[in-house]
Amino acid sequence: MTSIAPHTAHPRDLAVLGGTGNLGLGLAYRWARAGHRIIIGSRDAAKAEAAAKALKERVPEGQIRALGNEAAARAAEIIAVAVPFAAQRDTLAAIKDAAQGKIVIDTTVALKPPKVGMVQLPPEGSAGQIAQLTLGTGVRVVSAFQNVAAAVLDSDHEIDCDVLITGNDAEAAALVSALAADGGMRAFHAGPIENAAAVEGLTSILITLNRRYKVGHAGIRITGL
């Protein structure tokens, strides 16, 4: 086992919408361990409370609470959306007003069961582009964390892969890169939000590699740096 990260010098109020799911819980755990103030958001208040309670037991020193998605978005400085693609549009619509002027980290991938090993991008180009189009120019959308396995995030193990971040605002991308580092990950700004299509497509490729080569959590590494 390895420690995740030292306590950050700049704790922030982070809402994790879909924080009751595997990816959301993993991000919340990593960031709580790093010293950030976590708000678990969900459409189901009971599930949010249960997830926050369970996370508090794992991180007793953490500042963790639960709210509905819209209230969580209003209370947070930065919002992470970690919901399935089928729930993305409704979630974004519900928080649009609350998210104005803020950074939204979108982790969504347009996976369409049962063919999740096949790249199936939406007409807009990517889930990241859907997020930016839905929320508008008043929100700085950063697409990230699609290629990190939820089971690895929600653990104390070292993360043996890199994170590719896309977004139109360099300052927002740098801040999300710092949050990735707080969670024990090395991140790179890979260009504008249009490039989210390539990053999201890698998720289906990694799923295929996991299946074909019977590995647990395939990831990517940027070499030559």
N, C-alpha and C positions, 0 to 999 in steps of 0.2 A: 504494500500500500504506500501511496505517496500523499503528502499534503497537497491540497488543491492550490491555494494561493495565500500569500500574506494578506492581512486586512488592508483594504485599499485606503489610500490617504484621502480619497475624495468619495465618501459614501453618498450614494444617490438613492432617490425614491424610484424604484423600478416596479412597474406593474407587469405581471406575466399573465396575459389573457389566454385561457386554455391551460391554466396552471395546474389543473387536475389531471391532465394527460401526461404521457411519458416524457415527451420532449420538454413540455413546460415545467414539469417537476424537476427535470434534470438541470435546466437553466436556473430555476429558482434556488435549487440546492447549491449549485456552484456559486451563485452570486451572494446568497445568504452567508455562506462560509467565508466569502471575501469581505464581508462587512457591509454590504449594501442593505438598504431597507426594502423589504419585499412585500408587495401586495399581490396576493393570489386572486385573480379574477376568473369568474365563471358565470354562465347563465343560471347555474344551479347553486343557490346560496349554501345549501347543506353540503354539497360536494366541495365548495370552496373552503368552508369552515373546517371540514374534515382534513382536507389537504394541508391547510395552514397549520392545523394542530399537529399533524404527523411530521411536517417539516420542522416545526418548533421543537419537537422531541429529538429530532436528529441534530438540530443546531440550536441548543438551548440558549446560547448567547445572542441569537439572531433576533432582529426586529421584523416580525412577520405578522401579517394580518390578512383578512379575507374581505372582499367586497364584490358586488356585481360588476360586470365588465365595464359599464359606462362610468360608474362611480370610481372604479379602480383607475380608469384612464384619466379621469379628472384629477385624481389625487397624486398621480405620478408625474415625474419629470420626464421619464422615458418609458415607452410602452413596447412590450414585446408581444407579438401575436403568434401564438403557437397552437393553432387550431387546424383540424383537417381542411383540405381544400373545399370540401362540400359546405363547410361552415364559414369560410373566409369572408365572402361578400356580406353576409348578414352581420357578422361580427364587426367588420369595418364600418358598415352603415350605422351601426348602433353607437360607435365611438367617434364618428366623424367630427362632430362639434367639439367634443372633449379633447380631441387630439390636435386641434389647431395650434400652431406655434411650437409643437413638440417634435421629438424624434420618435418614429415608429419603426421598430425592428420587425420585419416580416420574415417568418421562417417557413412559410407555406410552400409546398410543392404540389403541382397539379397531377397527383397520382390518381389514376382511375382504375380501381379494382375491377376485375381480377388481374388485369394486365399491368401490374405495377412495375414490372421489369422492362416495360417498353416506354420510351419517351413519348408523351402525349401532351404537348404544350397547348395552352388555350389560345383562342383567336387574338387576344390582346398581346400575346407574345410570351408572357410568364405570369406567375402569381405575383411576383414583385411589381410588375407593371400594373396589374390589376389594383394592387394596394395604392400605388401612387396616383393612378387615375381616379380611384374611388375617393381617396382622402383629399386630393387636390394639392395645389402648389403651396398651400399654407402649412403643409406637413412635410417634414424631411424623412422620407422613407429610405430605410437601409435594409436590403435583403441579405440574410445571413443565416448560418447554422444549419443549412439543409443537408450537409454531407457529414454530419457528426451523429453517430448512433446514439439514440436516447439512452440505451442501457449503459453506455460508457459515460455519458454526461452525468447520469444519476448514480455515480459511484465515486470512490476515492482513488480510482486508478488514473495513471497518467494517460492523457489523450494523445494517441500516436497518429495524429493527422493534422492537417492545416485547415483553416477556415477561409473561404473566399467571400469577400464582402462586395456588394455592388450598390451603388447609389449615386445620385447626382450632386450631393453636397459633401465636399471633401472633409469639412470639419465634423459633420455627423458621422462619416465613415471612420474617421480617426477615433472618435469617442467610442464607437461600437468595437473598434479594434482593441481599445483599452479595456472594455468590458470583457472581450474574449480573453485577453491576457489575465484578467482577474479570475476567470474560470479555468485557467491552466491551458489556454489554447493560443497558438500563433496564428494571427490573421493578416490578410493582405487585401488591400482595396483593389478590386479587379475591374474597375471602370464603372460606367453609368448604369442606371437601373435596367437599361435594355440588355445588358450582359447577364442579367439574372437568368435569362433563358438557358444559357450554357451551364450555369451552376446548378440550376434546378434539374436540368436534363441529366447531369452526372448522378443524381440520386438513383434514377432507374438503372443506370449502368452499374453503380455500386451494389444495388440489390441483385442484379444479374450475376455479378462476380461472387457475391456471398453464396448464392445458390449453386453456381456452377463449380466453384472451387472449394465449397464447403468450409468457408471461413466465417468467423463470427461477425466482424465489424470492419469491412474494407473501408479504407479512406484514401485521401490524396495527400501528397507532399509536394511542395514547390521546391525544386532543386536549383542549384547554380547560383545561389545568393551568397 
